[in-house]
């Protein structure tokens, strides 16, 4: 998990699904761990699934209803951190949502604070595919971006929501010390089926620079 500074650290993921008529939201975050237990493996400079990155950590998690792999990687020259999250169903599911969210707390220079200027979308990237936080004075940007087409949404939560639907439906809580997140949806996932979600944490001295680099470099499953 990533740790944002200097305010209260908050970063995590959620898997929400309906099975046998019951809807469950499973949340892991750095404020209190979570019900998905797992182990972390270092694949830096080592081939994994046919590719090699300078820096790579693979987290293998398990839950009674699903298995989860978070593959986090970047090369030394990259200005983003790519993540692939793979959910393997152990039960039949409908309305499966997966979300990743963070409280940016961007404070890099005098005049910055835990509050940020938050934006859904940044032309030509649609609102569904990128959400940005920008520091108040330094303008340093942190965003969540996906190059996937369809079944993706982003949001800004002034309640620090851990519900994927908050982000998937494009909730816009505005500017402040709020969380930003990205979420994906799969209508049906049967036992043994696998859903893969590609996204990235992107960075830059401005939203323009971060967004342009992410798109041109193929971040978050883009081309």
C-alpha positions in Angstrom: 0.0 0.0 0.0 1.1 3.6 -0.7 1.4 6.1 2.1 0.5 9.7 1.4 2.0 12.5 3.5 2.0 14.6 5.6 -1.6 14.3 6.8 -3.4 11.1 8.0 -2.2 8.3 5.6 -5.1 6.8 3.7 -4.8 4.5 0.7 -6.5 1.2 -0.1 -8.7 -0.9 -2.3 -12.2 -2.4 -2.2 -14.0 -5.3 -3.8 -17.8 -5.1 -3.8 -20.0 -7.9 -5.2 -23.4 -9.5 -4.9 -23.6 -13.3 -4.4 -26.7 -15.3 -3.5 -28.6 -12.1 -3.0 -26.2 -10.6 -0.5 -24.0 -7.6 -1.3 -20.6 -7.4 0.4 -18.0 -4.7 0.3 -14.5 -6.0 1.3 -12.1 -3.1 2.1 -8.3 -3.2 2.8 -6.5 0.0 3.7 -3.5 1.2 5.6 -5.6 2.6 8.4 -6.4 -0.9 9.6 -5.4 -3.7 7.2 -8.4 -5.6 6.0 -10.1 -9.0 5.5 -8.0 -9.8 2.4 -4.9 -11.5 3.7 -1.8 -12.0 1.6 1.9 -12.0 1.0 4.2 -9.6 -0.8 6.9 -10.7 -3.2 9.8 -8.7 -4.7 10.1 -9.1 -8.5 12.3 -6.1 -9.1 14.6 -6.9 -12.1 13.1 -10.4 -12.4 10.7 -11.5 -15.1 7.1 -12.0 -14.0 4.3 -13.0 -16.4 6.7 -12.4 -19.3 7.8 -8.8 -18.5 10.6 -7.3 -16.4 10.6 -4.0 -14.5 13.3 -2.2 -12.5 10.9 -2.0 -9.5 8.1 -4.5 -9.0 6.1 -5.9 -6.0 3.4 -8.5 -6.4 0.9 -9.0 -3.6 -1.0 -12.3 -3.6 -4.2 -12.0 -1.5 -7.0 -14.3 -0.6 -10.5 -14.0 0.7 -13.3 -16.5 1.1 -15.1 -15.2 -2.0 -12.1 -14.4 -4.3 -8.4 -14.3 -4.8 -6.6 -11.0 -5.6 -3.3 -10.2 -7.2 -2.0 -6.7 -7.1 1.0 -6.3 -9.5 2.7 -3.0 -8.9 5.6 -1.9 -11.1 7.6 0.9 -12.6 10.9 1.5 -14.4 13.4 4.0 -13.0 12.6 6.5 -15.8 8.8 6.3 -15.5 6.7 9.1 -14.0 3.9 6.7 -13.1 3.3 3.5 -11.1 1.4 0.9 -13.1 -0.9 -1.5 -11.3 -2.8 -4.6 -12.5 -5.4 -6.0 -10.1 -6.7 -9.4 -10.9 -9.8 -10.8 -9.2 -10.5 -14.6 -9.4 -14.0 -15.5 -8.2 -14.5 -18.4 -5.8 -18.3 -17.9 -5.9 -20.7 -16.7 -8.6 -20.9 -12.9 -8.5 -22.9 -10.1 -10.1 -22.2 -6.4 -10.0 -18.6 -6.8 -9.1 -16.8 -3.5 -8.4 -13.2 -2.9 -7.8 -11.8 0.4 -6.5 -8.5 2.0 -5.6 -8.5 5.3 -3.6 -6.1 7.6 -1.8 -6.0 10.8 0.2 -3.3 12.8 -1.7 -2.1 15.3 1.0 0.1 17.1 -1.4 2.4 19.4 0.5 5.6 20.0 -1.4 6.2 23.7 -1.0 5.2 26.7 1.2 1.5 27.4 0.6 0.6 23.8 0.0 -1.7 22.0 2.5 -3.5 18.7 3.0 -6.3 20.3 0.9 -5.9 19.9 -2.9 -7.6 21.2 -6.0 -9.4 18.1 -7.4 -10.5 17.5 -10.9 -12.4 14.8 -12.8 -11.0 14.4 -16.3 -8.5 16.6 -18.1 -8.9 17.2 -21.9 -8.6 15.0 -23.9 -8.9 12.4 -21.1 -12.6 11.8 -20.2 -13.9 12.1 -16.6 -14.3 8.4 -16.5 -10.6 7.7 -16.9 -8.7 10.1 -14.8 -9.0 12.0 -11.5 -6.4 14.5 -10.3 -5.4 16.2 -7.1 -3.2 19.3 -7.5 -1.3 21.0 -4.7 -2.5 24.5 -3.9 0.8 26.4 -4.4 3.4 24.1 -6.0 0.7 22.6 -8.4 2.3 19.2 -8.1 -0.2 16.6 -9.3 -1.1 13.1 -8.3 -3.8 11.2 -10.2 -5.4 7.9 -10.8 -5.7 7.0 -14.5 -6.7 4.1 -16.6 -6.3 3.5 -20.3 -9.1 0.9 -20.3 -12.2 1.6 -22.4 -15.5 1.1 -20.8 -16.7 -0.1 -17.3 -14.4 2.5 -15.5 -15.2 5.6 -13.5 -13.4 8.1 -11.3 -14.6 10.2 -8.3 -13.8 12.6 -5.5 -15.2 11.9 -2.1 -15.5 14.5 0.7 -16.5 11.7 3.1 -13.4 9.5 2.3 -15.6 6.8 1.0 -14.4 3.2 0.6 -17.5 2.2 -1.5 -16.4 1.6 -5.1 -19.8 2.9 -6.4 -18.9 6.4 -5.1 -16.0 6.5 -7.5 -17.5 4.5 -10.4 -20.5 6.8 -10.7 -18.4 10.0 -10.9 -19.1 11.6 -7.5 -17.5 15.0 -7.4 -16.9 16.2 -3.8 -14.9 19.2 -5.0 -11.8 20.7 -3.6 -10.5 20.0 -0.1 -8.7 17.4 2.0 -10.7 14.7 0.2 -10.0 11.3 -1.3 -9.8 10.5 -5.0 -10.4 7.1 -6.5 -10.9 5.0 -9.6 -13.3 2.1 -9.9 -14.3 -0.7 -12.4 -17.4 -2.8 -12.9 -18.0 -6.3 -14.2 -21.6 -7.3 -14.5 -21.1 -11.1 -14.0 -18.2 -13.1 -12.7 -18.8 -16.9 -12.3 -16.7 -19.2 -10.1 -13.2 -19.5 -11.6 -13.6 -16.5 -13.8 -10.9 -13.8 -13.7 -11.4 -10.0 -14.1 -8.3 -7.8 -14.6 -8.2 -4.1 -14.0 -5.4 -1.9 -15.3 -4.7 1.6 -13.8 -1.8 3.8 -12.6 -0.8 6.4 -10.1 0.5 9.2 -12.2 2.6 12.2 -11.2 4.0 15.5 -12.5 4.7 19.1 -11.9 1.2 19.9 -13.2 -2.0 18.0 -14.3 -1.2 18.8 -17.9 2.3 17.2 -17.7 1.1 14.2 -15.7 -1.8 13.5 -18.0 0.1 14.0 -21.2 2.9 11.7 -20.1 0.5 9.0 -18.9 -1.3 8.9 -22.3 1.8 9.0 -24.4 3.6 6.4 -22.3 0.8 3.8 -22.2 0.1 4.0 -18.5 -2.8 2.1 -16.9 -3.2 -0.4 -19.7 -3.2 2.3 -22.4 -1.4 1.9 -25.8 
